[in-house]
C-alpha cells in the first residue's frame, strides 16, 4: 500500500502539523504526538514514583535482630515484601480524586518459605511506599491455605476511570484460622489457594480500619491497624487493606507478637547511629526569647516547688530533684514555677541554649516490628501566643504562658530494615497527634530540618537542604 503525499507544500505543512504516530504493543494502542500543537497528556501519577531515601543507610552495628529482614513474633517468624506487581488501578475517586492502585506482593521479592498474608493498596496521590508482612511457613500448622474465596465486589458494572476490571476476594479460612487480608484479581476466575495464607486464630488479634484509600457507590477500602496500640500492645501492623461493602466491614485480623519478643529492637549501640542518621536539625526564630535548657539547669537556677494551701512558702528545688514529691497520682497538689524576683524570673524564663540537651525515650511499637525514638526538648518557659494576620503579628500578653514546656519529635523506624517510616511533630494544629509518613516529604538529602514557632515552640517541618 502506497502513502501519497500532497503536492501543494502549504497543504503538506498542514498535514505535518496533525501527523502522529500510533504504536501498537500487544493489545494496547498508544498515541504519541510528534509535532506541535499536541493535546496535553496527563502527568505521571505520584504513585508511579517509588519513594526512596536519597542515599544509602549506614551499616548498623551488630545486635540481636534489628534490621535483619525478619522478625520473631514468638510463634511465627515474619518478613516484609517491598516489591509489588500492579493488579488493578482506578484513575478517579479517593484522596484528591486521583484514584488508587491495588498491588500483589511480588513473588520475586519474597524469601523462600514465606507466604503472602494480604494484598496492598495505596491512593494514587502519594509516592509508592508499600510494605506487606509475609509469614514463614514452618510446617507446624500456624498458617494454612484458604479452603475457598468469597467474591466481595467487582468493578464490572461501574462507570469509573479504571485500567481493566478489578475483583476483590475474601479468603474463606479453615476452622480455627483467620484471614489477614484480601486478594485482588483482574479476571472473573477465582484465585488459586496458593495466593494467600490464613493464620491460626490464637496468633492474631483484632484489627480496625484506619485511613480511607478509595471507594465507589457503597464500596470502600481502608488501611488497617491493630485496635489495641501502645508500648505494651503486641498487635502487628501488616500493610494490608480491608474492604467495606454496603457498610459491612470484612472480618480481617492483625498478627500479634505472642511472646512479647523484643529481639528485633535496636540495641543501645545501634541507637546512636540511628539518631545520628535521622534526628532533625532544629532552627529557632531569630526573635525567640524563651530558649531550651535542661531540667537540671531549671533546678539549679531557682526553680521553685509550690504546694496547694501553702502558696506563700515555695521551696527551692534541690539540683538533683530529690525533694520533689514522689509516687502517688497527679492530684494538682504541687506545681513548679519561676521565682517572683523579676531578674531571677527573666533569667530562668530565657533558658540557656548552650546548656540545652535532649532527652531520648525509646519504645517498641506494633509488636516490636517498629521502634519509636522520641526526642524531647525542655523549655523552662512557654511564651504568649502570637496570631499572624496578613503582614501583622499580634502578640497576646499572657495567653498560653506557662512554666515548663516539653516538646517532642517521634521518629518511627522499621525494625525489619532500619528505614525511617514516619515522623510525629508536636504541632498544635490539624495534624496534631498524627504520624506523618516520610514518603510525603520531598527529599534530596537525608537531613531533616524543622523550625519551632516563636515563644510557643511547636514543631513544624521546614525546607532545609532538601526537605520540604
C-alpha positions in Angstrom: 0.0 0.0 0.0 1.5 3.4 -1.1 1.3 6.6 1.0 0.6 9.5 -1.2 1.9 12.9 -0.1 0.1 16.2 -1.1 1.8 18.0 -3.9 1.0 21.5 -2.5 3.6 22.5 0.1 1.1 24.5 2.1 -1.2 21.5 2.3 1.8 19.3 3.1 2.8 21.6 6.0 -0.8 21.5 7.3 -0.7 17.7 7.0 2.5 17.6 9.1 1.0 19.6 12.0 -1.6 16.9 12.5 0.7 13.9 11.9 1.0 11.5 14.8 2.5 8.0 15.3 0.5 5.1 16.6 2.5 2.5 18.4 0.9 -0.9 18.9 2.2 -3.0 21.8 0.3 -6.2 22.4 -3.4 -5.3 22.8 -2.6 -1.7 23.8 -2.6 1.3 21.5 -0.6 4.4 22.4 -0.8 7.7 20.5 2.3 9.9 20.6 2.3 13.4 19.2 5.3 14.2 17.1 4.8 17.8 16.1 3.2 20.7 18.0 0.4 21.5 18.6 -0.4 18.4 20.6 -3.1 17.7 23.1 -1.9 17.8 26.7 -1.2 14.5 28.3 -1.8 13.8 32.0 1.4 14.0 34.1 2.5 10.7 35.8 0.7 9.9 39.0 2.6 10.2 42.2 2.0 6.5 42.9 4.2 5.8 39.8 7.2 7.1 41.6 8.8 4.8 44.2 9.8 6.6 47.4 13.4 6.1 48.4 15.8 7.8 50.7 18.3 9.7 48.7 21.4 7.9 49.9 22.2 4.5 51.4 21.9 3.9 55.1 24.9 3.4 57.3 25.8 -0.1 58.3 24.3 -0.6 61.8 26.5 -2.2 64.4 25.8 -5.8 65.0 23.0 -6.5 67.5 20.3 -9.1 68.1 17.6 -9.0 65.4 17.3 -5.4 64.3 17.4 -4.7 60.6 18.0 -8.4 59.7 15.0 -8.6 57.3 12.9 -10.8 59.6 11.3 -10.5 63.0 10.3 -13.2 65.5 6.7 -12.8 66.8 7.2 -15.7 69.2 5.3 -18.5 67.5 5.7 -17.0 64.0 8.6 -15.5 62.0 7.7 -12.7 59.6 9.4 -10.7 57.0 8.4 -7.9 54.6 7.7 -7.7 50.9 8.6 -4.3 49.5 8.3 -5.1 45.7 4.9 -5.4 44.2 3.1 -6.1 40.9 0.2 -3.9 39.8 -3.1 -5.8 39.6 -5.7 -3.1 39.1 -5.8 0.7 39.1 -8.5 3.3 39.2 -7.9 6.9 37.9 -10.5 8.8 39.9 -12.1 8.8 43.3 -10.2 8.5 46.6 -8.0 11.3 48.0 -7.5 14.2 45.6 -9.8 12.3 43.2 -6.7 10.6 41.7 -7.8 7.0 42.3 -6.0 4.1 43.9 -3.8 1.2 42.9 -4.0 -2.4 44.1 -0.8 -4.5 44.3 0.2 -8.1 44.7 3.4 -8.7 46.7 6.0 -9.9 44.1 7.0 -13.5 44.4 10.5 -12.5 43.3 10.8 -10.3 46.4 9.6 -12.9 48.9 12.2 -15.2 50.5 11.8 -18.9 50.1 9.4 -20.4 52.6 7.4 -17.2 53.2 3.8 -16.7 52.2 1.6 -13.7 51.4 -1.0 -12.7 54.1 -2.7 -9.9 52.2 -2.5 -7.7 49.1 -1.7 -4.0 49.3 -3.4 -0.8 48.2 -2.5 2.9 48.1 -4.1 6.1 47.0 -2.5 7.5 43.8 -1.9 10.9 45.3 1.2 9.7 47.2 4.5 8.2 46.1 4.6 4.5 46.4 6.0 3.3 49.7 4.3 -0.1 50.0 5.1 -2.8 52.5 3.4 -6.1 53.3 4.2 -8.5 56.1 4.7 -12.1 54.9 4.9 -15.1 57.2 7.3 -18.1 57.3 5.6 -21.5 56.9 7.3 -23.6 59.5 5.0 -26.6 58.5 3.7 -26.6 62.1 0.2 -25.6 61.1 0.5 -21.9 62.1 -0.5 -20.9 58.6 -2.8 -22.6 56.0 -4.2 -22.0 52.6 -7.8 -20.9 52.4 -10.4 -23.5 51.5 -12.3 -21.1 49.2 -12.8 -17.5 48.4 -15.8 -15.2 48.8 -16.4 -12.8 45.9 -16.9 -9.4 47.7 -17.0 -6.9 44.9 -16.1 -6.1 41.3 -16.0 -3.1 39.1 -17.7 -4.6 36.1 -20.9 -2.5 36.4 -19.2 0.7 37.5 -18.6 3.5 35.1 -15.3 4.6 36.6 -11.9 5.6 35.2 -10.0 2.3 35.5 -7.3 0.1 33.9 -9.2 -3.2 33.3 -11.7 -4.6 35.8 -11.0 -5.2 39.4 -12.2 -8.1 41.6 -11.9 -8.2 45.4 -11.9 -11.6 47.1 -12.0 -12.5 50.8 -10.3 -15.8 51.8 -12.5 -18.4 53.4 -10.2 -19.9 56.0 -10.2 -23.3 57.7 -11.8 -23.6 61.1 -9.6 -22.0 63.8 -7.9 -19.7 61.3 -8.3 -16.0 60.4 -7.9 -14.0 57.2 -5.4 -11.1 57.4 -6.1 -9.5 54.0 -7.8 -9.7 50.6 -6.8 -11.0 47.2 -7.3 -8.7 44.1 -7.5 -10.0 40.6 -8.4 -8.6 37.2 -10.5 -11.5 36.0 -13.6 -13.4 37.0 -11.6 -16.5 37.7 -11.4 -17.4 41.3 -7.8 -17.0 42.7 -5.6 -20.0 43.4 -5.4 -21.1 47.1 -1.7 -20.6 46.8 -2.1 -16.8 46.5 -2.6 -16.2 50.2 -2.4 -17.8 53.7 -4.7 -17.8 56.7 -3.2 -17.7 60.2 -4.1 -19.7 63.3 -6.6 -17.6 65.3 -4.6 -17.6 68.6 -1.7 -15.8 66.7 -3.9 -12.9 65.7 -5.8 -10.1 67.3 -8.4 -7.6 66.4 -7.8 -5.1 63.6 -9.6 -1.8 62.8 -9.9 0.2 59.6 -7.8 3.3 59.6 -7.3 5.6 56.6 -9.5 5.7 53.6 -7.8 4.6 50.4 -10.6 4.6 47.8 -14.3 4.0 47.3 -17.2 3.9 44.8 -21.0 3.6 45.4 -21.2 1.6 48.6 -17.7 0.1 48.4 -14.7 1.4 50.3 -11.2 0.4 51.0 -9.2 1.3 54.1 -5.8 0.7 55.6 -5.7 -1.4 58.7 -4.0 -1.2 62.1 -4.3 -3.1 65.4 -7.2 -2.0 67.6 -5.0 -2.1 70.7 -1.9 0.1 70.3 0.8 1.3 72.6 4.2 0.3 74.1 2.6 -2.8 75.8 0.4 -3.8 72.9 1.7 -6.5 70.7 -0.5 -6.2 67.6 1.4 -6.0 64.3 0.8 -3.5 61.5 0.6 -5.6 58.3 0.4 -3.1 55.4 -2.7 -4.8 54.0 -6.2 -3.3 53.4 -9.7 -4.1 54.4 -12.8 -3.8 52.1 -16.2 -2.5 53.2 -19.3 -3.4 51.1 -22.7 -1.9 51.8 -21.5 -0.6 55.2 -20.3 -4.0 56.3 -16.5 -4.3 57.1 -14.8 -7.5 56.1 -13.6 -9.7 59.0 -9.8 -9.1 58.8 -7.4 -9.7 61.7 -4.0 -8.5 62.6 -1.0 -10.5 63.7 0.3 -10.3 67.3 3.7 -10.9 69.0 2.5 -13.7 71.2 5.7 -14.0 73.3 6.3 -10.2 73.6 9.6 -11.0 71.8 11.7 -7.8 71.7 14.8 -9.3 69.9 14.2 -7.1 66.8 14.5 -3.9 68.8 17.8 -1.9 68.3 20.4 -2.2 71.0 22.0 0.8 72.7 25.0 0.6 70.4 22.6 0.7 67.4 20.6 3.6 68.7 23.3 6.2 68.4 23.9 5.8 64.7 20.1 5.7 64.2 19.7 9.0 66.0 22.7 10.4 64.1 21.1 9.3 60.8 17.5 10.5 61.4 17.4 13.1 64.2 16.3 16.6 62.9 18.1 19.9 63.0 16.0 22.4 64.9 16.0 26.1 63.9 14.7 28.9 66.1 13.0 32.1 65.2 15.6 35.0 65.3 13.5 36.8 67.8 13.0 33.7 70.1 13.1 34.8 73.7 12.4 31.6 75.5 15.2 29.1 74.7 15.6 25.5 75.8 17.7 24.3 78.7 17.7 21.2 80.8 15.6 20.1 83.8 18.7 20.2 86.0 19.5 23.8 84.8 16.0 24.8 85.9 16.5 23.3 89.3 20.0 24.9 89.7 18.9 28.4 88.7 16.0 29.0 91.1 13.1 26.7 90.1 10.5 26.6 92.9 8.1 23.9 94.2 4.7 25.2 95.3 2.1 23.3 97.4 -1.6 24.0 97.4 -2.7 25.7 100.6 0.9 27.0 101.3 1.5 29.1 98.2 3.3 31.8 100.1 6.1 29.4 101.1 7.6 27.9 97.9 10.6 25.5 98.3 13.8 25.8 96.3 14.2 22.6 94.3 17.5 20.7 95.0 19.8 20.3 92.0 19.1 16.5 91.8 15.3 17.0 92.3 15.4 14.7 95.4 13.0 16.9 97.4 10.2 16.7 94.7 7.1 14.7 95.6 7.5 11.0 94.8 4.9 8.5 93.7 1.1 9.0 94.0 -1.1 10.4 91.3 -1.5 13.8 89.6 -3.7 15.5 92.2 -2.7 19.1 91.4 -1.4 19.5 95.0 2.1 20.5 93.8 3.4 22.6 90.8 6.7 24.2 89.7 7.1 27.8 88.9 9.8 30.5 88.4 10.9 32.9 91.1 8.9 36.1 91.8 12.0 38.3 91.6 12.0 39.9 88.2 15.7 39.4 87.4 15.8 35.8 88.5 12.5 35.2 86.7 13.7 36.7 83.5 16.9 34.6 83.6 15.0 31.4 84.2 12.4 32.1 81.5 15.0 32.7 78.9 16.7 29.3 79.3 20.2 28.5 78.2 20.7 27.2 74.7 24.4 26.5 75.4 23.5 24.1 78.2 20.5 22.6 76.5 20.3 18.9 75.7 17.7 16.5 74.5 16.1 13.5 76.3 15.6 10.3 74.3 12.9 7.8 75.0 12.9 4.5 73.0 9.9 2.2 72.9 8.5 -0.7 70.9 5.5 -0.3 68.6 3.3 -2.7 66.7 4.6 -5.8 68.4 8.2 -4.6 68.3 8.2 -4.6 64.5 8.8 -0.8 64.8 10.8 1.4 67.2 9.7 4.8 68.3 12.6 7.1 69.1 11.1 10.1 71.0 13.3 13.1 71.2 12.2 15.6 73.9 13.3 19.2 74.4 12.7 21.0 77.7 11.9 24.8 77.9 11.7 26.5 81.3 9.0 28.7 80.0 6.4 28.8 77.2 5.7 32.3 76.0 2.5 34.0 75.0 0.6 33.2 71.8 1.0 35.2 68.6 -1.5 35.4 65.8 -0.4 36.4 62.3 -2.9 38.4 60.3 -1.6 39.2 56.8 1.6 41.2 57.5 0.9 41.8 61.1 1.9 39.8 64.1 -0.5 40.2 67.1 1.0 39.0 70.4 -1.2 38.4 73.4 0.2 39.4 76.7 -0.2 36.3 78.7 -2.4 33.9 76.7 -0.7 30.5 76.6 2.0 31.3 79.1 3.1 28.5 81.4 6.2 27.2 83.2 7.8 24.1 81.9 7.2 23.3 78.3 8.0 19.9 76.8 8.1 19.5 73.0 9.0 16.4 71.1 9.6 14.7 67.8 9.0 11.0 67.3 10.9 9.0 64.7 9.3 5.7 63.8 11.8 3.2 62.5 11.1 0.0 60.7 12.8 -2.9 62.6 12.9 -5.1 59.5 15.3 -2.9 57.7 16.2 0.2 59.8 14.4 2.6 57.5 12.7 5.7 58.9 8.9 5.2 58.3 7.2 8.2 59.8 7.6 11.3 61.9 5.4 12.8 64.6 5.6 16.6 65.1 4.2 18.3 68.2 2.5 20.8 66.0 -0.7 22.4 67.6 -2.9 22.2 64.5 -5.0 19.8 62.4 -2.1 17.3 62.2 -1.5 17.3 65.9 -1.5 13.6 67.0 -0.9 12.2 63.5 2.2 10.4 62.3 3.4 11.9 59.0 4.6 9.3 56.5 8.2 10.0 55.5 7.1 9.4 51.8 5.0 12.6 52.0 8.2 14.7 52.2 10.3 15.7 49.2 13.8 14.6 50.0 17.1 15.4 48.3 19.3 14.7 51.3 18.7 12.5 54.3 18.8 15.6 56.6 15.6 16.5 58.3 15.1 20.1 59.4 12.3 21.7 61.3 11.6 25.0 63.0 9.9 25.9 66.2 7.3 28.7 66.3 8.4 31.7 68.3 7.8 31.5 72.1 5.4 28.6 71.9 7.9 26.1 70.5 5.6 23.8 68.5 7.5 21.9 65.8 6.9 22.3 62.1 8.6 20.6 59.1 10.6 23.1 57.1 12.5 23.3 53.8 16.2 22.6 54.6 18.7 21.0 52.4 16.1 19.0 50.6 13.2 18.5 53.0 10.0 20.3 52.1 
